Amino acid sequence: WKQQGKPVENIRLDNAGENVKLEAAANGKDWKLNIAFEYTGGATPQRNHLVELGFATLWARARATMIGAKVPLGIRYLVCKECIATITLLDGLVQITLNGVTKSRFEHWLGKLPRFTKKLRKWGEAGVVKTKILKTPKIGDRGVTCMFVGYNTDSGDDVYRMWNPDTKRLLRTRDIRWLGRMFYEPNN
């Protein structure tokens, strides 16, 4: 952030050992970040209630998203990490007013919207991901139906994170044929 012209001036955290080491490294001879560290007492979430409320809100949104996508309970345990990451990312699109200016959180912080916002999809949507390779037989499958679980923010604006239920693995791809339905809904 310092290289982007947004230096961190203060960090508030508890006085756990790893946090004390972080302060020593951040303000040490190698990093020289000149950050003021403020320590709170351990096990005192009431001193950080806004962040704690934010965590609870994001968890509730993630649960509602998975329920809305009709993801079975057993599968939710496999995809909840991706859902929470996506919900946290989408939280940056919430409009807030700072100093009388209403913009998304991303626009206030970065000055613009991230690339992934150009091609938003509905979490849990079904799409056929291309799996064909040179050795695929002529009559072999050319793709597999997967579930959209997130955005790949370090790639182009059309690269998505797709969950393959057969392998229980994540695919990062832009080669998707969207099916126009949710993954866990019948093919009506």
C-alpha positions, 0 to 999 in steps of 0.5 A: 500500500505504501508503494501505491501512495496509501501508507498505513499509519496505525495498526491496532491489535492484541499483544500476541507474540506474532503481533509483537514480532510484526511490529519489530519487522515493520519498523525494523532496519529492513522494512522501515515502515514507521507504523504506530502499533496500538495494543489492546488487551487480549480476549476483548472483542468489545474494543473491536466491535465494528470489525466483529460485526463485519465478520458476523455480517459476512458470515450471514451473507455467505450462509444466505448465498449458499442457501439461496443457491440450494447447495446441500449442507454437506457440499457447503463445507467444501465450498464455504471458503470460496463463498466467504472469499467471494462475499468479502470481495463483493462487500467492496461494491457496497455504496458508502458515503465518506466526506459527502461523497457516495461511492463503492468501497473499492472506488473510495480506496482504489479510485476505480472499480476492479476489473472483475466487476465488468462481468459479474455472475451469480454465485452457484451458477452452472457452467460447462468448463472446457476440459478437452486436450489434444489427447481427448478422443473424438467421441470423448467429453469436451467439458464438465458441468461445474459451479461458479464460486468466485472471481480470479482477481489476479487474472483477466476480468473474465476468468472465473473460479469454478468448482468441479463436484466430481473431483472436488477441485477448483478450476480457474478458467475463462472457457465456460459455456454458461447454462443459464441456471443454478448448479443445484437446480433441476434442468427444467 
